[in-house]
């Protein structure tokens, strides 16, 4: 069992920034996310698209923002449980929370911060007969460990950024990469489309468009797929099919936690600290709702800042926290590092 101060459900930008604000208060965090890497929607759906409303950044690519947040929180040594959902929680006699994930991991903490964006993300599955039979036996909806595809034959289906980027990346890992899309046109970053085109001409990617996967073939594991192109069907031998058709957000198991839900979002008290109807459980970022709510990243950052102050006060009743600007106090990490502004030199002028 892992132990921490704040259990953060969701490793998107709001969840990541929570680690920083909690660290300033000497509170440790453990993050749980259904996706295989931190960043939430920013990493999974549009890592190369610019965001224009982050203070201090006229323009910043979503993936770069995630990288910066990860660097910012590194000194506070957050723990991560990725590629698994927070399924249930229980409250101990001492008032602590124990969250159990879909992989059986247990995390004990003094408060829960639900920062799950629009909820946990489930992959959009193609309507193929017996696809459930081949899941994790040749059909993968995420690329969690690229090395598992080393020297394997893979087929990627999809026409967005994820399909393009993974085709490019895995071209140097797999023995063969086939990219299938039902249209000739792709909806992705221009440089990704250009890289796929270049790799196609080099013979490193087999591009088949417009075409669709229509069937799965195999006994215990996937051995081939059936595709249809221009009304004709053909068979492609493969070790893996990776359908990348986007993600569908759902509250998932959180909807059974006894939280007050309104229009698929969690109601909170925004007048104070974004706490839910269950004491000690907070909801911040796009997953919460209250009068005047705006689903913006910068609003999630604001909510995270106030939320951790509430957690600190709950854990330290009667102890007054003196707010100091980081330009004055500096930032001390759990790893022993310290960040501080360069001190002015006092020197007389002759």
Backbone torsions as a table, in degrees:
resi	resn	phi	psi	omega
1	UNK	NA	131.7	173.7
2	UNK	-82.3	148.2	175.4
3	UNK	-126.5	141.3	-177.1
4	UNK	-156.4	-175.8	175.9
5	UNK	-94.3	-52.2	-179.0
6	UNK	-118.7	124.9	173.4
7	UNK	-91.1	115.4	-178.5
8	UNK	-102.8	121.3	178.5
9	UNK	-99.3	104.7	-175.9
10	UNK	119.1	120.0	-178.6
11	UNK	-110.7	34.3	173.0
12	UNK	-79.0	-169.9	-176.2
13	UNK	-59.4	-39.1	179.5
14	UNK	-66.6	-44.0	178.3
15	UNK	-62.7	-40.8	-179.6
16	UNK	-66.3	-43.2	-178.9
17	UNK	-68.1	-26.9	175.7
18	UNK	-58.2	-37.3	179.3
19	UNK	-59.1	-42.1	-179.0
20	UNK	-65.4	-50.3	-178.2
21	UNK	-64.2	-36.6	177.2
22	UNK	-67.6	-38.4	179.9
23	UNK	-61.6	-35.4	177.2
24	UNK	-61.5	-25.4	179.5
25	UNK	-99.4	12.5	-179.8
26	UNK	63.8	31.9	177.4
27	UNK	-107.4	130.9	-180.0
28	UNK	-90.6	155.8	-175.5
29	UNK	-133.5	149.1	172.5
30	UNK	-129.1	125.4	-176.2
31	UNK	-106.0	137.5	177.1
32	UNK	-119.3	132.3	179.7
33	UNK	-147.9	142.8	-179.7
34	UNK	-72.6	-21.9	-180.0
35	UNK	-83.9	157.2	-175.0
36	UNK	-80.0	-3.8	178.2
37	UNK	-146.1	154.9	178.7
38	UNK	-66.1	158.7	174.8
39	UNK	120.9	-18.1	178.1
40	UNK	60.3	-138.9	-178.6
41	UNK	-59.4	-34.3	-176.1
42	UNK	-60.4	-40.2	-179.6
43	UNK	-80.6	-42.6	-170.8
44	UNK	-82.2	-34.5	-171.5
45	UNK	-106.1	-38.4	-176.3
46	UNK	-148.4	59.3	-176.8
47	UNK	-62.4	-25.1	-176.2
48	UNK	-103.2	4.5	-179.8
49	UNK	-88.9	140.9	-177.7
50	UNK	-77.6	147.0	173.4
51	UNK	-113.8	134.0	-171.9
52	UNK	-111.4	-0.8	-175.5
53	UNK	-119.5	30.9	172.5
54	UNK	-93.9	120.6	-176.9
55	UNK	-53.2	133.0	177.8
56	UNK	87.1	-8.0	179.1
57	UNK	-123.0	102.6	176.2
58	UNK	-54.4	-33.9	175.7
59	UNK	-158.3	133.6	176.8
60	UNK	-145.0	129.4	177.7
61	UNK	-64.9	144.2	-176.5
62	UNK	-56.0	-43.9	180.0
63	UNK	-64.6	-36.3	178.3
64	UNK	-67.3	-39.7	177.7
65	UNK	-60.3	-42.3	177.9
66	UNK	-63.3	-44.8	178.4
67	UNK	-59.0	-41.7	-179.9
68	UNK	-65.9	-40.7	178.1
69	UNK	-64.1	-41.5	178.3
70	UNK	-62.4	-39.2	177.2
71	UNK	-67.7	-38.7	-178.6
72	UNK	-64.4	-34.3	-175.3
73	UNK	-96.1	-4.1	-173.7
74	UNK	-55.3	-39.5	-175.5
75	UNK	-71.5	-10.2	177.3
76	UNK	-97.9	7.4	170.1
77	UNK	46.0	56.0	177.9
78	UNK	-68.0	150.0	173.6
79	UNK	-98.8	148.9	-178.9
80	UNK	-128.2	138.8	166.8
81	UNK	-122.6	98.5	-173.1
82	UNK	-103.7	166.3	-179.8
83	UNK	58.4	37.8	177.1
84	UNK	-157.8	147.0	-178.3
85	UNK	-95.4	149.8	169.3
86	UNK	-77.8	114.0	-171.7
87	UNK	-94.8	-46.9	-175.4
88	UNK	-148.8	166.2	174.9
89	UNK	-140.4	155.6	172.5
90	UNK	-136.8	155.2	-179.7
91	UNK	-112.0	130.9	-178.1
92	UNK	-82.5	169.4	178.1
93	UNK	-62.9	-27.7	179.9
94	UNK	-80.6	-4.9	179.5
95	UNK	94.2	2.7	176.6
96	UNK	-79.6	165.5	177.5
97	UNK	-112.8	142.9	172.0
98	UNK	-123.7	115.2	179.7
99	UNK	-100.9	132.9	177.4
100	UNK	-110.0	134.4	-178.1
101	UNK	-96.7	173.6	-179.8
102	UNK	-67.0	-13.5	176.8
103	UNK	-102.1	8.3	177.4
104	UNK	84.6	4.5	177.5
105	UNK	-73.3	138.0	178.2
106	UNK	-114.8	135.1	179.2
107	UNK	-127.6	124.7	-179.7
108	UNK	-103.8	131.1	-179.5
109	UNK	-150.0	171.7	-177.3
110	UNK	-93.7	-12.8	177.5
111	UNK	-156.9	157.9	177.4
112	UNK	-119.8	129.8	173.6
113	UNK	-115.4	111.6	178.2
114	UNK	-87.2	110.4	-178.7
115	UNK	-125.3	44.8	-170.5
116	UNK	-83.4	22.3	179.0
117	UNK	58.5	-122.3	177.8
118	UNK	-90.6	9.1	-178.4
119	UNK	115.9	-178.4	176.8
120	UNK	-71.7	148.4	-175.5
121	UNK	-101.0	124.4	173.4
122	UNK	-105.8	138.5	-179.8
123	UNK	-67.7	144.6	172.7
124	UNK	-79.0	114.4	-174.2
125	UNK	-91.5	137.7	175.2
126	UNK	-68.2	148.5	-179.3
127	UNK	-82.5	84.5	-179.8
128	UNK	-123.4	138.2	179.7
129	UNK	-63.1	135.2	176.9
130	UNK	66.0	20.2	-178.5
131	UNK	-63.9	-33.0	178.7
132	UNK	-60.8	-33.9	-178.4
133	UNK	-62.7	-32.4	-174.4
134	UNK	-99.6	-0.3	178.7
135	UNK	-62.2	128.4	-175.1
136	UNK	64.0	12.7	173.5
137	UNK	-129.4	34.5	-178.7
138	UNK	130.4	-23.2	175.8
139	UNK	-107.1	120.3	-179.5
140	UNK	-127.6	132.6	-179.5
141	UNK	-95.1	-13.6	177.4
142	UNK	-133.3	153.6	171.7
143	UNK	-99.3	89.3	-177.0
144	UNK	-82.7	-44.2	-179.1
145	UNK	-128.4	97.0	-178.0
146	UNK	-54.5	-30.1	-177.0
147	UNK	-65.6	-20.3	178.8
148	UNK	-67.2	-15.9	179.9
149	UNK	-98.0	5.7	-178.6
150	UNK	-58.9	124.5	177.8
151	UNK	60.3	26.0	177.1
152	UNK	-108.0	158.6	173.5
153	UNK	-88.8	124.3	-178.7
154	UNK	-128.5	149.3	173.4
155	UNK	-122.0	127.9	176.1
156	UNK	-110.5	130.7	178.1
157	UNK	-115.0	129.2	179.7
158	UNK	148.6	167.1	-176.3
159	UNK	-135.9	17.5	-180.0
160	UNK	-107.3	-167.9	-177.2
161	UNK	-58.5	-43.6	-177.1
162	UNK	-61.2	-46.0	-179.6
163	UNK	-62.5	-42.6	-179.8
164	UNK	-66.8	-49.0	-175.0
165	UNK	-65.4	-41.0	-180.0
166	UNK	-71.8	-31.2	175.6
167	UNK	-62.4	-43.6	179.2
168	UNK	-64.5	-47.6	-176.6
169	UNK	-63.6	-46.3	-174.6
170	UNK	-77.5	-9.5	177.6
171	UNK	-61.2	-26.2	178.9
172	UNK	-96.5	1.9	-177.4
173	UNK	-112.9	-52.1	-175.8
174	UNK	-78.8	161.3	176.4
175	UNK	-74.0	-30.3	174.6
176	UNK	-153.0	143.8	178.6
177	UNK	-126.6	124.6	175.1
178	UNK	-116.6	126.6	178.3
179	UNK	-109.6	122.6	-177.8
180	UNK	-118.0	131.8	177.3
181	UNK	-140.1	143.4	-175.1
182	UNK	-75.7	-8.7	175.8
183	UNK	-123.5	165.5	173.8
184	UNK	-79.1	-27.6	-177.3
185	UNK	-92.4	142.4	177.0
186	UNK	-109.3	147.1	176.5
187	UNK	-107.7	89.0	-178.9
188	UNK	-159.1	178.8	179.1
189	UNK	-61.3	141.1	-175.7
190	UNK	-58.9	-41.4	-177.9
191	UNK	-66.2	-30.5	177.5
192	UNK	-69.0	-42.5	177.8
193	UNK	-61.6	-41.7	-179.1
194	UNK	-66.2	-37.7	178.8
195	UNK	-66.2	-41.5	177.4
196	UNK	-62.8	-42.2	178.6
197	UNK	-60.8	-43.6	179.7
198	UNK	-63.7	-43.7	-180.0
199	UNK	-68.3	-30.4	175.4
200	UNK	-63.6	-46.0	-179.3
201	UNK	-66.2	-26.8	178.3
202	UNK	-83.4	-5.1	179.7
203	UNK	80.0	13.5	-179.1
204	UNK	-90.7	-18.7	176.4
205	UNK	-130.5	130.9	174.5
206	UNK	-94.9	109.5	-176.4
207	UNK	-98.8	124.0	-179.8
208	UNK	-123.6	109.5	178.1
209	UNK	-145.8	153.5	-19.0
210	UNK	-77.0	133.2	-177.9
211	UNK	-156.6	163.6	178.9
212	UNK	-138.5	148.6	172.7
213	UNK	-78.8	126.6	-175.6
214	UNK	-116.9	-10.5	-179.1
215	UNK	-163.2	157.8	178.6
216	UNK	-118.6	139.9	-175.5
217	UNK	-128.6	136.1	177.2
218	UNK	158.7	163.6	176.6
219	UNK	-92.7	-92.4	177.7
220	UNK	-78.5	-36.0	179.8
221	UNK	-128.4	164.4	-179.5
222	UNK	-67.4	134.3	178.0
223	UNK	-124.7	-19.0	-179.4
224	UNK	-165.4	164.2	174.3
225	UNK	-128.2	156.5	174.0
226	UNK	-105.5	133.5	177.0
227	UNK	-124.6	158.9	176.1
228	UNK	-124.9	127.2	178.8
229	UNK	-137.9	123.4	-179.9
230	UNK	55.2	38.0	176.9
231	UNK	81.8	-3.8	-180.0
232	UNK	-109.8	140.0	-179.1
233	UNK	-102.9	147.6	178.2
234	UNK	-148.8	166.5	-177.2
235	UNK	-113.2	135.1	175.5
236	UNK	-121.9	121.9	176.0
237	UNK	-72.0	137.3	-179.5
238	UNK	-158.3	154.4	174.4
239	UNK	-91.1	-30.7	-177.1
240	UNK	-140.0	143.1	167.0
241	UNK	-115.5	126.7	178.3
242	UNK	-118.4	94.3	177.5
243	UNK	-82.1	120.1	-178.5
244	UNK	-118.4	82.6	-176.4
245	UNK	-109.6	20.5	179.2
246	UNK	95.0	-178.9	-175.4
247	UNK	-126.9	150.2	177.5
248	UNK	-113.7	119.1	-179.5
249	UNK	-77.5	136.5	176.9
250	UNK	-143.5	148.8	174.5
251	UNK	-66.4	-30.3	177.0
252	UNK	61.6	-138.3	-176.5
253	UNK	-60.2	-23.2	-179.1
254	UNK	-60.7	-25.3	-179.5
255	UNK	-68.0	-13.0	179.5
256	UNK	-104.1	14.3	-175.6
257	UNK	-90.4	3.4	-179.1
258	UNK	79.2	16.4	178.9
259	UNK	-85.2	150.5	178.6
260	UNK	-77.5	119.1	-174.8
261	UNK	-110.3	138.6	175.8
262	UNK	-139.0	115.9	179.6
263	UNK	52.7	50.2	176.1
264	UNK	63.6	23.0	175.7
265	UNK	-131.9	160.6	-176.3
266	UNK	-96.1	124.2	-179.2
267	UNK	-74.4	137.8	178.9
268	UNK	-135.8	167.4	175.4
269	UNK	-94.7	96.0	-176.6
270	UNK	-78.9	-6.4	179.4
271	UNK	-72.2	-14.7	-174.9
272	UNK	-132.9	-66.2	-167.7
273	UNK	-150.0	9.7	177.8
274	UNK	65.4	32.7	176.1
275	UNK	-83.3	146.3	178.0
276	UNK	-84.4	-171.3	177.1
277	UNK	-73.3	-7.2	175.7
278	UNK	-105.0	117.2	-177.0
279	UNK	-59.3	131.9	179.3
280	UNK	92.7	-8.3	175.8
281	UNK	-111.4	122.9	-178.5
282	UNK	-113.4	160.0	174.2
283	UNK	-135.7	125.8	-177.1
284	UNK	-133.7	157.2	-179.7
285	UNK	83.3	-160.6	-172.6
286	UNK	-62.7	-17.8	-175.3
287	UNK	-78.7	-12.9	-177.9
288	UNK	-100.8	168.7	176.8
289	UNK	-144.8	145.0	176.8
290	UNK	-166.4	163.9	-179.3
291	UNK	-56.7	127.2	179.7
292	UNK	85.7	8.7	-177.0
293	UNK	-60.2	134.1	172.2
294	UNK	-121.3	127.3	-178.2
295	UNK	-87.8	77.6	179.3
296	UNK	-127.4	149.6	-179.9
297	UNK	-60.0	-43.0	-177.0
298	UNK	-65.1	-29.9	175.4
299	UNK	-69.0	-36.9	176.2
300	UNK	-62.9	-39.0	177.6
301	UNK	-61.7	-43.3	179.1
302	UNK	-62.3	-45.6	-179.1
303	UNK	-63.7	-38.7	178.6
304	UNK	-62.1	-40.1	-178.7
305	UNK	-62.9	-45.4	179.7
306	UNK	-71.6	-34.7	-177.9
307	UNK	-63.3	-45.0	-177.6
308	UNK	-67.9	-28.6	174.8
309	UNK	-63.4	-40.0	178.4
310	UNK	-65.0	-42.3	178.4
311	UNK	-61.4	-44.3	179.0
312	UNK	-57.8	-45.5	-179.0
313	UNK	-65.5	-36.1	177.7
314	UNK	-66.3	-38.3	-177.1
315	UNK	-82.3	-18.7	-178.1
316	UNK	-129.7	64.2	-177.9
317	UNK	-60.9	133.2	178.3
318	UNK	84.2	-9.0	179.8
319	UNK	-95.9	121.4	-176.4
320	UNK	-85.4	127.9	176.4
321	UNK	-93.0	126.6	179.4
322	UNK	-95.9	111.9	-178.9
323	UNK	-71.6	127.5	177.8
324	UNK	-126.4	144.3	177.3
325	UNK	-72.2	139.9	-178.1
326	UNK	-64.4	-23.7	176.6
327	UNK	-66.1	-24.4	-179.7
328	UNK	-96.2	-48.2	-173.1
329	UNK	-84.6	-22.1	-172.4
330	UNK	75.5	-177.1	-179.9
331	UNK	-131.3	117.9	178.5
332	UNK	-101.8	122.2	-178.7
333	UNK	-89.6	162.4	175.9
334	UNK	-70.1	-16.2	-179.1
335	UNK	-89.3	6.6	178.1
336	UNK	91.2	-4.7	179.6
337	UNK	-81.9	157.3	177.5
338	UNK	-138.3	134.2	174.2
339	UNK	-112.1	132.5	178.7
340	UNK	-155.5	157.7	178.5
341	UNK	-71.3	148.2	177.5
342	UNK	-64.0	128.5	-177.4
343	UNK	-73.6	143.2	177.7
344	UNK	-69.7	144.1	178.9
345	UNK	-91.5	126.2	177.9
346	UNK	-93.5	114.2	-176.6
347	UNK	-150.4	136.9	180.0
348	UNK	-78.9	154.3	178.9
349	UNK	-102.8	119.4	-179.5
350	UNK	-73.9	NA	NA
